């Protein structure tokens, strides 16, 4: 039986709490960017998943994600209801911490990933439809993809994918889902004619700060031990975010003459997204490059591609998480070094080996296709049975009152 390590256990306990804290942070980040009449619905759209996602994970999610492999696609139901998930270590995944801690750490990823998606479809989706979609999407998309990437016997894991903390499972997955959902759901009333401005930038800043803080648990915690690799992932996470902040501000200064607070915060998130798959594989100088390049890629997507094709990804989830995640997965194949992490198939492309780079490309493409097609099927089938979008009158009135009977600013009497 594996011997538990108290230092490792302590660090993953803290990391688990940090990753959970990211979901309320995301709720604030998104909430500040919408109009006053939709802020509570937007916050609720992220936060309710902390309840539903946790229950679903305990019942079947953990077992389907990390249980005994079935066809390289999904796990079995050996741990249904956390049956057999105890305080001993599981030698298959984390040998020095209790299995129940590993399962709970992974639970936090299963919570925040669908929460990220909600940013693309705010201000127009029925809350009941969002609830159903979250449950079905978790069962049919998130759990299988998690198994394919991280579960023993999973197809992409066997292929040799390098995804330290969720570039495919969390970032590309949520970004592509957001793009497909925004296309199927349709544009907000007046989109393209009405300007949509964040109603509370300080609220956005509070959320961004919490996300950056929590991301240290997200990435460094994925080492599953209090060791040098966790320290390395911690450092690369911070420097990539820092580089992306500077890069985004520079772009805004050149293009618009002024750097914005919203832009700087967006840059930070993009840098964190991009380094997520790479943080435990690439050297520090590469993390700087990853952050510097992530911002212009995302900026081009949200300022040109989005408007060129006219899709209403309300809070730019695809531009930040989808594009940032794709870049991060590819960049891992460019800059990864076996001297940093011996689990790699080979060094990255710039060190003279193309194998890991090709694996990353193939894995990113498979993730895009699996998530995109699966999400489209789920939403199209849902729409056959019931409208998934609020009525025009309800959208005009605001989802806070329509869906929850509450107002974030009941004394506010100005125009919304």
C-alpha positions in Angstrom: 0.0 0.0 0.0 1.3 3.5 -0.9 2.4 5.7 2.0 0.6 9.0 2.3 2.7 12.1 2.5 1.5 14.8 4.8 3.2 17.6 2.9 1.6 16.5 -0.4 -1.7 16.1 1.2 -1.6 19.5 2.8 -0.7 21.2 -0.6 -3.5 19.5 -2.5 -6.0 20.3 0.2 -5.0 24.0 -0.2 -5.0 23.6 -4.0 -8.5 22.1 -4.0 -9.8 25.1 -2.0 -8.0 27.5 -4.4 -9.6 25.9 -7.4 -13.0 26.0 -5.8 -12.5 29.7 -5.1 -12.1 30.3 -8.8 -15.7 29.6 -9.5 -17.0 32.5 -7.3 -14.2 34.5 -8.8 -15.4 33.6 -12.3 -19.0 34.6 -11.3 -17.8 38.1 -10.2 -15.6 38.4 -13.3 -18.6 37.6 -15.6 -21.1 39.5 -13.5 -19.3 42.8 -13.7 -19.2 42.6 -17.5 -22.9 42.3 -18.2 -25.7 44.9 -17.8 -27.2 45.6 -14.4 -30.5 43.8 -15.2 -28.6 40.5 -15.8 -25.8 40.5 -13.2 -27.5 38.2 -10.7 -28.5 35.7 -13.4 -24.9 35.8 -14.7 -23.4 35.2 -11.3 -26.0 32.4 -10.6 -25.2 30.8 -13.9 -21.7 30.1 -12.7 -22.4 29.5 -9.0 -25.2 27.0 -9.2 -22.8 24.5 -10.9 -20.9 24.4 -7.6 -23.9 22.5 -6.3 -25.1 20.5 -9.3 -21.6 19.8 -10.6 -20.4 18.5 -7.2 -23.4 16.1 -6.7 -23.1 14.8 -10.3 -19.3 14.3 -9.8 -19.8 12.2 -6.7 -22.6 10.2 -8.1 -21.1 9.2 -11.5 -18.6 11.8 -12.7 -15.5 10.7 -11.0 -16.0 7.1 -11.9 -16.8 7.8 -15.5 -13.7 10.1 -15.7 -11.1 8.0 -13.8 -12.7 4.5 -13.4 -11.4 1.4 -15.2 -11.1 2.1 -19.0 -13.9 1.2 -21.4 -12.8 1.5 -25.0 -10.4 4.4 -24.4 -13.3 6.8 -24.2 -14.9 6.5 -20.8 -14.5 4.9 -17.3 -16.7 2.3 -15.8 -19.0 2.7 -12.7 -16.7 1.1 -10.2 -16.7 4.3 -8.0 -20.3 5.2 -8.4 -21.4 7.4 -5.5 -17.7 7.5 -4.4 -18.1 3.8 -3.5 -14.6 2.6 -2.5 -13.1 6.1 -2.7 -11.4 6.3 0.7 -8.6 7.9 2.6 -6.0 5.5 1.1 -4.0 6.5 -2.0 -4.8 5.3 -5.4 -1.7 4.0 -7.1 -3.0 4.7 -10.6 -3.2 8.5 -10.2 -1.8 9.9 -7.0 0.4 7.7 -4.8 1.0 10.1 -1.9 -2.4 11.6 -1.2 -5.8 10.1 -0.3 -7.9 9.0 -3.2 -10.8 11.0 -1.9 -8.6 14.1 -2.0 -7.6 13.5 -5.6 -11.3 12.9 -6.5 -12.3 16.2 -4.8 -9.5 18.1 -6.4 -10.7 16.9 -9.8 -14.3 17.8 -8.8 -13.3 21.5 -8.8 -12.2 21.2 -12.5 -15.6 19.6 -13.3 -17.4 22.5 -11.7 -15.5 25.4 -13.2 -15.4 24.1 -16.8 -19.1 24.4 -17.6 -19.2 27.6 -15.6 -16.7 29.1 -18.0 -19.0 28.2 -20.9 -21.8 30.4 -19.4 -20.0 33.6 -20.3 -20.7 33.1 -24.0 -24.5 32.7 -23.6 -25.3 35.3 -20.8 -28.4 37.5 -21.0 -30.5 35.2 -23.1 -30.6 31.6 -22.1 -33.4 30.1 -19.9 -32.0 29.1 -16.5 -33.9 25.8 -16.6 -32.3 25.1 -20.0 -28.9 25.9 -18.7 -29.4 23.5 -15.8 -30.3 20.7 -18.1 -27.5 21.5 -20.6 -24.9 21.5 -17.8 -25.9 18.1 -16.6 -26.1 16.5 -20.1 -22.9 18.2 -21.3 -21.0 17.0 -18.2 -22.1 13.4 -18.8 -21.6 13.3 -22.6 -18.7 15.7 -23.1 -16.7 16.6 -20.0 -16.4 13.2 -18.3 -15.5 11.3 -21.5 -12.9 13.9 -22.5 -11.4 13.9 -19.0 -11.0 10.1 -19.2 -9.5 10.3 -22.7 -6.9 12.8 -21.6 -6.1 11.9 -18.0 -7.7 8.5 -17.3 -5.6 5.4 -17.4 -6.3 3.7 -20.8 -7.7 6.9 -22.2 -7.2 7.3 -25.9 -5.4 10.6 -25.9 -3.3 9.7 -22.8 -2.2 6.5 -24.5 -1.4 8.6 -27.6 1.0 10.7 -25.4 -0.7 14.0 -25.0 1.0 16.5 -22.7 -1.7 18.4 -20.8 -0.5 19.3 -17.4 -3.6 21.1 -16.0 -6.4 21.1 -18.6 -5.6 22.9 -21.9 -7.8 20.4 -23.7 -10.1 19.2 -20.9 -10.9 22.7 -19.5 -9.8 25.4 -22.0 -10.4 24.1 -25.5 -13.4 22.2 -24.3 -15.1 25.2 -22.8 -14.1 27.5 -25.6 -15.4 25.4 -28.4 -18.6 24.6 -26.4 -19.0 28.4 -26.0 -18.7 29.0 -29.7 -21.2 26.4 -30.7 -23.6 27.4 -28.0 -23.5 31.0 -29.0 -24.1 30.1 -32.6 -27.1 27.8 -31.9 -28.6 30.1 -29.2 -28.4 33.2 -31.5 -27.5 36.8 -30.9 -28.8 39.0 -28.1 -31.5 41.5 -28.9 -29.9 44.5 -30.6 -26.5 42.9 -31.0 -24.5 44.8 -33.6 -26.6 47.9 -33.1 -26.4 48.4 -29.4 -23.2 48.8 -27.4 -22.7 46.4 -24.6 -20.5 47.8 -21.9 -19.4 46.3 -18.5 -21.5 47.8 -15.8 -19.0 47.4 -13.0 -15.2 47.3 -13.8 -14.2 47.0 -10.1 -16.3 43.8 -9.8 -14.5 42.5 -12.9 -11.2 43.3 -11.3 -12.2 41.5 -8.1 -13.1 38.4 -10.1 -9.9 38.5 -12.2 -7.8 38.8 -9.0 -9.5 35.8 -7.5 -9.0 33.8 -10.7 -5.3 34.6 -10.9 -4.9 33.7 -7.2 -6.8 30.4 -7.6 -5.0 29.5 -10.8 -1.9 28.7 -8.7 -3.9 25.8 -7.2 -5.3 24.9 -10.6 -1.8 24.5 -12.2 0.7 23.9 -9.5 -1.8 21.6 -7.7 -1.9 19.5 -10.8 1.6 18.2 -9.9 -0.4 16.3 -7.1 2.6 16.8 -4.8 4.5 19.5 -2.9 7.6 19.2 -5.0 9.8 20.9 -7.5 7.4 20.3 -10.4 4.7 22.1 -8.5 7.1 25.0 -7.8 8.0 25.1 -11.5 4.3 25.1 -12.6 3.6 27.9 -10.0 6.3 30.1 -11.4 5.5 29.5 -15.1 1.8 30.2 -14.4 2.6 33.6 -12.9 5.1 34.8 -15.6 2.8 33.8 -18.5 0.0 35.8 -17.0 2.3 38.8 -16.4 3.6 38.7 -20.0 0.1 38.5 -21.4 -1.0 41.6 -19.3 1.9 43.6 -20.7 1.3 42.3 -24.3 -2.4 43.2 -24.2 -1.7 46.7 -22.9 0.9 47.2 -25.6 -1.6 46.2 -28.3 -4.3 48.6 -26.9 -1.8 51.4 -26.7 -0.7 51.0 -30.3 -4.2 50.4 -31.6 -6.3 52.8 -29.5 -3.8 55.1 -27.8 -4.8 54.0 -24.3 -4.5 50.8 -22.3 -7.6 49.8 -20.5 -8.2 48.1 -17.2 -10.6 45.6 -18.8 -8.0 44.8 -21.4 -5.3 44.2 -18.8 -7.5 41.8 -16.9 -8.5 40.0 -20.1 -4.8 39.6 -20.9 -4.1 38.1 -17.5 -6.8 35.5 -18.0 -5.6 34.7 -21.5 -2.0 34.2 -20.3 -3.3 31.9 -17.5 -5.3 29.9 -20.0 -2.4 29.5 -22.4 0.1 28.3 -19.8 -2.3 25.8 -18.3 -1.4 22.8 -20.5 2.3 23.8 -20.6 3.1 24.9 -17.0 4.7 21.6 -15.9 6.6 21.0 -19.2 8.2 24.2 -20.5 11.1 26.4 -19.3 10.5 29.9 -17.8 11.6 31.7 -20.9 9.1 29.8 -23.0 6.3 30.7 -20.5 7.1 34.3 -21.2 6.7 33.7 -25.0 3.5 31.8 -24.5 2.0 34.7 -22.5 3.3 37.3 -25.0 1.8 35.5 -28.0 -1.5 34.6 -26.3 -2.7 38.2 -26.1 -2.4 39.1 -29.7 -4.0 35.8 -30.8 -7.0 36.4 -28.5 -7.2 40.1 -29.3 -7.4 39.4 -33.0 -10.1 36.9 -32.4 -12.3 39.1 -30.2 -11.9 42.3 -32.2 -11.8 40.9 -35.8 -12.9 37.3 -36.2 -15.9 37.7 -33.9 -17.2 40.7 -35.7 -16.3 39.3 -39.2 -18.4 36.2 -38.7 -21.0 37.9 -36.4 -21.4 35.4 -33.7 -22.4 36.7 -30.2 -19.9 35.1 -27.8 -21.0 37.6 -25.2 -17.9 37.6 -22.9 -15.4 36.2 -25.4 -15.1 32.7 -24.0 -14.0 31.3 -27.4 -11.6 34.1 -28.0 -9.9 33.8 -24.6 -10.3 30.1 -23.5 -10.7 28.4 -26.9 -8.0 30.2 -28.8 -5.8 30.6 -25.7 -6.2 26.9 -25.0 -5.4 25.8 -28.6 -2.3 28.0 -28.5 -1.2 26.6 -25.2 -1.6 23.0 -26.3 0.4 23.6 -29.5 3.0 25.7 -27.6 3.5 22.7 -25.3 4.5 20.7 -28.3 6.9 23.5 -29.3 8.7 24.2 -26.0 8.3 21.0 -23.8 11.5 19.6 -22.3 11.9 16.1 -20.9 14.4 17.4 -18.4 11.6 19.3 -16.7 9.1 16.5 -16.9 10.1 13.0 -17.7 6.6 11.9 -18.6 6.9 13.5 -22.0 7.1 11.4 -25.1 9.9 13.7 -26.4 11.3 17.2 -26.3 9.4 19.9 -28.2 9.8 20.9 -31.8 12.3 23.7 -31.2 14.6 21.2 -29.6 14.6 19.1 -32.7 11.9 16.5 -32.2 8.5 16.7 -34.0 6.8 13.8 -32.3 5.3 15.6 -29.2 4.3 18.6 -31.4 2.3 16.3 -33.8 0.7 14.6 -30.8 -0.4 18.0 -29.5 -1.8 19.0 -32.8 -3.8 15.8 -33.2 -5.1 16.0 -29.6 -6.2 19.6 -30.1 -8.0 18.7 -33.3 -9.7 15.7 -31.8 -10.9 17.8 -28.8 -12.3 20.5 -31.1 -14.2 17.9 -33.2 -15.5 15.9 -30.2 -16.6 18.9 -28.3 -18.0 20.9 -31.2 -20.1 18.0 -32.7 -21.2 16.8 -29.3 -22.3 20.2 -28.0 -24.2 20.9 -31.2 -26.1 17.6 -31.0 -27.0 18.2 -27.3 -28.4 21.7 -27.9 -30.2 20.8 -31.2 -32.0 17.9 -29.4 -32.9 20.1 -26.4 -34.3 22.7 -28.8 -36.6 20.1 -30.4 -38.3 19.6 -27.0 -38.5 23.1 -25.6 -37.3 26.6 -26.3 -33.9 27.1 -24.7 -34.0 30.9 -25.0 -36.1 33.5 -23.1 -38.7 35.5 -25.0 -38.0 38.9 -26.4 -40.0 40.5 -23.7 -38.2 38.7 -21.0 -34.8 39.5 -22.5 -35.8 43.2 -22.5 -37.0 43.1 -18.9 -33.8 41.4 -17.7 -33.1 37.9 -16.5 -32.6 38.9 -12.9 -36.3 39.6 -12.4 -37.6 37.1 -15.0 -35.6 34.1 -13.9 -34.9 34.8 -10.2 -37.3 37.6 -9.0 -34.4 39.6 -7.6 -32.5 42.8 -8.5 -28.9 43.4 -7.8 -29.4 47.2 -7.6 -33.0 47.7 -6.4 -32.5 51.4 -5.8 -31.1 52.1 -9.3 -33.6 54.1 -11.3 -31.6 55.1 -14.4 -31.6 53.6 -17.8 -30.2 50.1 -18.2 
